[in-house]
Amino acid sequence: LGQHFKRYRRVLSLAAQKRCQAAAHKLFETQPSIFPSPAPLLDLRSLRKSQSAVESGLSLASDPAGIVDFLDMINNLKGDSGRGYYMQMVIGTPGQTLNILVDTGSSNFAVAAAAHPYITHYYNRALSSTYQSSSRGVAVKYTQGEWEGELGTDRITIPQGPSGTVTINIAAILTSEGFFLPGINWQGILGFAYPLLARPDPSVEPFFNSVVRQTGIPDVFSLQMCGAGVSASTTADPAGGSLIMGGVEPTLYQGSVWYTPVLEEWYYQVEVLKLEVGTQNLNLDCKEYNSDKAIVDSGTTLLRLPGNVFSAVVEAIMQTSLIEDFSTGFFDGTKLACWMRGESPWRLFPKISIYLRATNTSQSFRITILPQLYVQPVTSIDGTLDCFRFGISPSANGLVIGATVMEGFYVIFDRAQKRVGFAVSTCAENGGVPFAEIAGPFLAEGVASDCTSGVPLREPVMWVIAYALMGICALVLIVLLILLILPCRRHRDGEITDESSLVRHRIK
Ligand SMILES: *[C@@H]1O[C@H](CO)[C@@H](O)[C@H](O)[C@H]1NC(C)=O
């Protein structure tokens, strides 16, 4: 069988191989995983109560007053997994039209407000009569890239979104580093996560909270990203997608929707119970899959896995795929793999399944991605070779269900009911064969009742502990000082002031 499969992988000529590697190098230097999210600096817990109070009132079942027409929103996105999916927005008065990246892994709305070599135009605040500065600075660091700017508010409309004008917080980006990249066609970023991630603090109301509060649409949005199987290097005709604000559009998915609870409202944090490569269970302690968190993030290109999990997946793929002597450079992202045109390599790779906790917590369901989603075409050479990259990478800050996986599904961010839904997307298929599958329910017994506790503490908690320890140290020092000073002074009665003598008498 091994011999049979090997036949499909042609040995490249040395020259082609070199070009292929050069291409791989270029691609991976610029874009392994573009916008993973800012690391939190606050104690997120203390703010949780007020947050859920805000959201609990919102569970409208359907369109309240014709504010939302989902059909208008279909195909309102452009882009691909490598450079992100963006939507057109009109900012200020008179309106300035900009393309804005959709990112479910952060919570600020930020747009370029000054020229930058990699963007074509920017938001000019001086030309907007409705812009109001709040004279506060703001800075956000992503896993890749960072920016600094000024906070303010302005009015916006979304041509293919809910009708009406909304006043929202805007961060005007004045300087940035590694944030705007060559070849992107967007000028700003729209963070759809919860207020706890907003910078400089959660009082800066995120865009979608403002939209829900001001228009009355249900507190739900959903995303269909349609770049699967499309080469990420073709700029001419970017793939599309849909961001439905206010609900769920049935024509964007097939089969049923499975929901997983949002564990904590900061990122869209979910609980992963199990991973399978082909039919092989990785059999790791389920806490490893959620270390230190598992999130759903449209602004991250790849499926990112904690180090141990990544190694286990690569190991299992190498066993299952029957591709011997397959270059490890492919899996660590430094090399592309190329096949003769027309020889689809996808048949050589296994499916990968992620089991998520169902809303009935004693059950789970699985989302399955076919190799068409994680072995991604990026470029071709001489018109005879097609080259692919590996759509999975290791992560030091948790599991990220990024665009690689999301492109197979219609993903519903049901904030009103604190859950994220998955259904097979209508746009992820080729010749009637879908690139993704979904199945359930499975019994979650045998899996720990909680796969998230006991993982390393999150950064904000560490800060609280650090400050608490510092406080205790300071107290101990003060007590020690008092104990040291007081006995000495007792021998020098003449020098004591009235104040300290009070203390002295009490010690007696
Ligand atoms: C949850 O799942 C368990 C196991 O399948 C089942 O016995 C139970 O009835 C379910 N609970 C609800 C509320 O559906």
The ligand as an SDF file (V2000), in Angstrom:
LIG
                    3D

 14 14  0  0  0  0  0  0  0  0999 V2000
  -27.9550   14.9300   28.2480 C   0  0  0  0  0  0  0  0  0  0  0  0
  -27.3020   13.7860   27.7440 O   0  0  0  0  0  0  0  0  0  0  0  0
  -27.4550   12.6210   28.5150 C   0  0  0  0  0  0  0  0  0  0  0  0
  -26.5930   11.5460   27.9290 C   0  0  0  0  0  0  0  0  0  0  0  0
  -26.8700   11.3250   26.5980 O   0  0  0  0  0  0  0  0  0  0  0  0
  -28.9350   12.2270   28.5400 C   0  0  0  0  0  0  0  0  0  0  0  0
  -29.1240   11.0780   29.3380 O   0  0  0  0  0  0  0  0  0  0  0  0
  -29.7360   13.3950   29.1120 C   0  0  0  0  0  0  0  0  0  0  0  0
  -31.1050   13.0930   29.0280 O   0  0  0  0  0  0  0  0  0  0  0  0
  -29.4440   14.6780   28.3340 C   0  0  0  0  0  0  0  0  0  0  0  0
  -30.0640   15.7970   29.0210 N   0  0  0  0  0  0  0  0  0  0  0  0
  -30.8740   16.6340   28.4040 C   0  0  0  0  0  0  0  0  0  0  0  0
  -31.4190   17.7410   29.2190 C   0  0  0  0  0  0  0  0  0  0  0  0
  -31.1660   16.5180   27.2290 O   0  0  0  0  0  0  0  0  0  0  0  0
  1  2  1  0
  1 10  1  0
  2  3  1  0
  3  4  1  0
  3  6  1  0
  4  5  1  0
  6  7  1  0
  6  8  1  0
  8  9  1  0
  8 10  1  0
 10 11  1  0
 11 12  1  0
 12 13  1  0
 12 14  2  0
M  END
$$$$
